Amino acid sequence: MSSPAEFYNSLPPISKTYGTLCLLTTTLCQLGILHPIHIALIFEYLFPNFQIWRLFTNFFFLGKFSINFGIRLLMIARYGVQLEKGPFERRTADFLWMMIFGALSMLLLSAIPLLRSPFLGISLVFMLLYVWSREFPNAQINIYGLVSLKAFYLPWAMLALDVIFGSPLIPDLLGIIAGHLYYFLTVLHPLATGRNLLKTPRWVQKLVARWRIGVPTNPSYFRPGVAAPVTQGGASAFSGRGRRLTD
């Protein structure tokens, strides 16, 4: 049995970094060292006051210590890690680009008054959940020991639970929209047309290579139309209906 330090060190770089930043941010807010309003996405403060950091910092706050915070952090540790170790293995730049694209999409959507949310961290976590559910649609998931369902329906089940518990729905919906947009542009559309409209930019690849994050991308690791078996809960779960096309 591995120690907590060994488990932490074994986590893939992007999920580990994002989860750590979320934990540190919440800890600082909980201790009163940092007030959430100073990192919230408040458009009135962005450009008139040049508080550009709000475009980034709002993604690192998942709420104060609570059961919901623990669930979101566990979602990063499970679904983000399984994505990064599974479909995105040896594709660190592609995984980072997925996170960046999702964040940019959410920022644009949140500019719409009806979809405005001061913190988009929960939305980014929900996007990871949505993409994971598409990559492993047949995995069996047990929710609180009460309901068993296929992973394909998990985002909607979590959305329903938030309705029951009275949590805001906008962050979840933003994550679902951004996740579906990414999956459509990188998987569904390329499978239908043979064209990838959302290739990972060269600057992201250079950033990963420069900082030696993860491992080099291996473009031949996945082939279009090939599903890779992944063990999930003792059963064989298969990834989504297709693979991304290589550049």
Secondary structure as GFF3:
##gff-version 3
##sequence-region A 1 247
A	DSSP	alpha_helix	4	10	.	.	.	ID=ss1
A	DSSP	alpha_helix	13	30	.	.	.	ID=ss2
A	DSSP	three_ten_helix	36	38	.	.	.	ID=ss3
A	DSSP	alpha_helix	43	46	.	.	.	ID=ss4
A	DSSP	alpha_helix	54	57	.	.	.	ID=ss5
A	DSSP	three_ten_helix	58	60	.	.	.	ID=ss6
A	DSSP	alpha_helix	67	75	.	.	.	ID=ss7
A	DSSP	pi_helix	76	80	.	.	.	ID=ss8
A	DSSP	alpha_helix	81	85	.	.	.	ID=ss9
A	DSSP	alpha_helix	92	110	.	.	.	ID=ss10
A	DSSP	three_ten_helix	113	115	.	.	.	ID=ss11
A	DSSP	alpha_helix	121	135	.	.	.	ID=ss12
A	DSSP	beta_strand	140	143	.	.	.	ID=ss13
A	DSSP	beta_strand	147	150	.	.	.	ID=ss14
A	DSSP	three_ten_helix	151	153	.	.	.	ID=ss15
A	DSSP	alpha_helix	154	165	.	.	.	ID=ss16
A	DSSP	alpha_helix	170	183	.	.	.	ID=ss17
A	DSSP	pi_helix	184	188	.	.	.	ID=ss18
A	DSSP	alpha_helix	189	193	.	.	.	ID=ss19
A	DSSP	alpha_helix	202	210	.	.	.	ID=ss20
A	DSSP	beta_strand	229	232	.	.	.	ID=ss21
A	DSSP	beta_strand	235	238	.	.	.	ID=ss22
###
